[in-house]
Amino acid sequence: MTDFSGKSVLVLGGSRGIGAAIVERFAADGADVTFSYAGSKDAAEQLAARTKTKAIRADSADRDAVIALVKASGPLDVLVVNAGVAEFGDPRTQNPDIIDRVFDINVRAPFHAAVEAAKTMPQGGRIIVIGSVNGDRMPFAGGASYAVSKSALQGMARGLARDFGDTGITVNIVQPGPIDTDMNPAEGPMKDLMHSFMALKRHGRAEEVAGMVAYLAGPEGSFITGAMHTIDGGFGA
Ligand code: NDP
């Protein structure tokens, strides 16, 4: 556990899966946590009540809504951008609007949220974005738009780390491999294919990812910036 008491944390996309585990972890460690959600109102309200955190509806596909939420929540000690979507399929037949929505949520929202947060973040603030091991490795067909979106975060972290370095704000990407959530259930149809790529033949748990986020956000993460942190059971090995 890390002591985050007195710290203000905003998690974009916290109602389910990895985001919910991150909300739970920061709340258990004493932080003052706000999180956004888009579609899962009931799950968000239940999580907020259980963890004594604050849930606010803000669609990450809406740039202005994201910027407004970050601004209203500031100054933040920690910003975590977890909200992300995947649209797998043959890009030759996929609707370009669907692809652009992936880029809006997975790339544009983290960029604008990070910039807005950095405007008021105190010295030593932390910006952490959930990328994916698919930013490094996409070993099957149908995931090009998702891979593009997660690779783009790598360039974002490298650049913004330098832009914000004078303030001591760090910018890092956490890159999970298969994690058991609604997006990628441990017993789903992709299970055997995914495990065939991995050194550890299991899906990870959302709490394992939340632990890495807490490490980067805590005092031991103070010298880590502009970097990618893969937690993937050896998927990319
Ligand atoms: P889930 O689909 O289980 O949960 C996604 C979360 O993001 C939900 O809380 C959802 O909220 C929120 N979200 C999605 N779209 C929006 C939006 N437009 N606006 C606001 N919130 C939104 O996904 P995971 O927990 O599995 O994934 C979380 C992150 O981890 C994503 O960035 C994903 O790409 C990444 N990741 C996941 C992996 C996995 O195997 N699970 C592997 C590698 C990376 P709501 O339901 O309220 O809309």
Residues whose N, C-alpha, C, O or C-beta is under 5 A from the ligand:
A	BS01	NDP	G13 G14 S15 R16 G17 I18 G19 S36 Y37 A38 G39 S40 A58 D59 S60 A61 N82 A83 G84 V85 I105 I130 G131 S132 V133 P176 G177 P178 I179 T181 D182 M183 N184
